[in-house]
Amino acid sequence: MTPMPSTIPAVVRTRVRAAVRRPARLTPEEAAGRALTLRIASLLLQYPDSELAAARPELTAAVKALPVTPAAEHLAEFTDWFAAEDPEALERHYVEMFDLRRKSSLYLTYYLHGDTRRRGMALLTLNQRYRAAGWSTGGGELPDHLPVVLEFAALAGPGGGEAPLRQHRRGLELIHRALTDADSPYRYLLAALLTLLPPPTEEDRAAVDRLAAEGPPDEEVGLDPYGTYGEGEFAPPGTFVPPVPAAPTRVPPTATSRTEGHR
C-alpha cells in the first residue's frame, strides 16, 4: 500500500488505514462460505493420522462444494494431492514440513516474538481473547497453533475472530514462503488463507524479508522451541527439540481425537 501524504491529517490517515484493513461486509452466504473455508483449512493443517486420512473423500467433496473463490481454488489444489497420496507418505511429509523446520512451524507467535518473554505474554493474551468469546481450546494445543487460530476465526467471524490472523500475517507469509521453497503442497493451504487477508503493505514485505534472513528475536525463557532441522533454518541442526504432538482442535464426524503422535 502506497504511503499517504503527510499533509493529510493524522486522524484521517488512521481511519483510511483502518478501512483498508477492515474485512469487507459479507452477506450471510459469504460469511458461511468463509467460515467453512477456515474450518476445512484448520482440519487439513492438522496431523494426517489414520482418521483424518480416512476422511479425505468427505473433505475433498466439501472443498468442491465451496463457493468459487481464490481460496477455494487453492484448497482444491491441495486436496487433489492430499487425496491421492499414500497415508504414510502424508505423515512423513507433515512431520518434515511442520515439526522439523522452524521456518514453517505452525506456532504463530514465534514469528512475531521469537523465544522471548513477549511471546509468553502474547500466548496469554490470545488465550484471554478466546475465553472472552466464550471459547476454549480444551488445553490440547497452544493457543497460537494455526489450526486452533483458524477454528476460532471460523467460529467468531471475520471481525474479532480473524484479528489474530491479521496480526500474524507476516508469519503466515513466511510459512508460505518456506513451504513454497520446499515445494510442499501445503503451500496451497497458506495461499488460501492469505487470499482472505488484506493485501500486504510494503512494510509487511520488507519485514518478511528481514525475518527470512535474520529470524525472529532470540531470548531463551524456557518455552520449548519448535524444530530447526534441515537447510535454511534459523539455527544450526540439533539446537532445538520438536514439540510433543497434541490432539487436533477439531476432527471430522468420522474421526476421533489424535491419540498417537508422530515421534
Secondary structure in CASP SS format (residue, H / E / C, confidence):
PFRMAT SS
TARGET T0000
AUTHOR 0000-0000-0000
METHOD secondary structure of the structure
MODEL  1
M C 1.00
T C 1.00
P C 1.00
M C 1.00
P C 1.00
S C 1.00
T C 1.00
I C 1.00
P C 1.00
A H 1.00
V H 1.00
V H 1.00
R H 1.00
T H 1.00
R H 1.00
V H 1.00
R H 1.00
A H 1.00
A H 1.00
V H 1.00
R H 1.00
R C 1.00
P C 1.00
A C 1.00
R C 1.00
L C 1.00
T C 1.00
P H 1.00
E H 1.00
E H 1.00
A H 1.00
A H 1.00
G H 1.00
R H 1.00
A H 1.00
L H 1.00
T H 1.00
L H 1.00
R H 1.00
I H 1.00
A H 1.00
S H 1.00
L H 1.00
L H 1.00
L C 1.00
Q C 1.00
Y C 1.00
P C 1.00
D C 1.00
S H 1.00
E H 1.00
L H 1.00
A H 1.00
A H 1.00
A C 1.00
R H 1.00
P H 1.00
E H 1.00
L H 1.00
T H 1.00
A H 1.00
A H 1.00
V H 1.00
K H 1.00
A C 1.00
L C 1.00
P C 1.00
V C 1.00
T C 1.00
P H 1.00
A H 1.00
A H 1.00
E H 1.00
H H 1.00
L H 1.00
A H 1.00
E H 1.00
F H 1.00
T H 1.00
D H 1.00
W H 1.00
F H 1.00
A H 1.00
A H 1.00
E C 1.00
D C 1.00
P H 1.00
E H 1.00
A H 1.00
L H 1.00
E H 1.00
R H 1.00
H H 1.00
Y H 1.00
V H 1.00
E H 1.00
M H 1.00
F H 1.00
D H 1.00
L C 1.00
R C 1.00
R H 1.00
K H 1.00
S H 1.00
S C 1.00
L C 1.00
Y E 1.00
L C 1.00
T H 1.00
Y H 1.00
Y H 1.00
L H 1.00
H H 1.00
G C 1.00
D E 1.00
T C 1.00
R H 1.00
R H 1.00
R H 1.00
G H 1.00
M H 1.00
A H 1.00
L H 1.00
L H 1.00
T H 1.00
L H 1.00
N H 1.00
Q H 1.00
R H 1.00
Y H 1.00
R H 1.00
A H 1.00
A C 1.00
G C 1.00
W C 1.00
S C 1.00
T C 1.00
G C 1.00
G C 1.00
G C 1.00
E C 1.00
L C 1.00
P C 1.00
D C 1.00
H E 1.00
L H 1.00
P H 1.00
V H 1.00
V H 1.00
L H 1.00
E H 1.00
F H 1.00
A H 1.00
A H 1.00
L H 1.00
A H 1.00
G C 1.00
P C 1.00
G C 1.00
G C 1.00
G C 1.00
E C 1.00
A H 1.00
P H 1.00
L H 1.00
R H 1.00
Q H 1.00
H C 1.00
R H 1.00
R H 1.00
G H 1.00
L H 1.00
E H 1.00
L H 1.00
I H 1.00
H H 1.00
R H 1.00
A H 1.00
L H 1.00
T H 1.00
D H 1.00
A C 1.00
D C 1.00
S C 1.00
P C 1.00
Y C 1.00
R H 1.00
Y H 1.00
L H 1.00
L H 1.00
A H 1.00
A H 1.00
L H 1.00
L H 1.00
T H 1.00
L C 1.00
L C 1.00
P C 1.00
P C 1.00
P C 1.00
T C 1.00
E H 1.00
E H 1.00
D H 1.00
R H 1.00
A H 1.00
A H 1.00
V H 1.00
D H 1.00
R H 1.00
L H 1.00
A H 1.00
A H 1.00
E H 1.00
G C 1.00
P C 1.00
P C 1.00
D E 1.00
E C 1.00
E C 1.00
V C 1.00
G C 1.00
L C 1.00
D C 1.00
P C 1.00
Y C 1.00
G C 1.00
T C 1.00
Y C 1.00
G C 1.00
E C 1.00
G C 1.00
E C 1.00
F C 1.00
A C 1.00
P C 1.00
P C 1.00
G C 1.00
T C 1.00
F C 1.00
V C 1.00
P C 1.00
P C 1.00
V C 1.00
P C 1.00
A C 1.00
A C 1.00
P C 1.00
T C 1.00
R C 1.00
V C 1.00
P C 1.00
P C 1.00
T C 1.00
A C 1.00
T C 1.00
S C 1.00
R C 1.00
T C 1.00
E C 1.00
G C 1.00
H C 1.00
R C 1.00
END
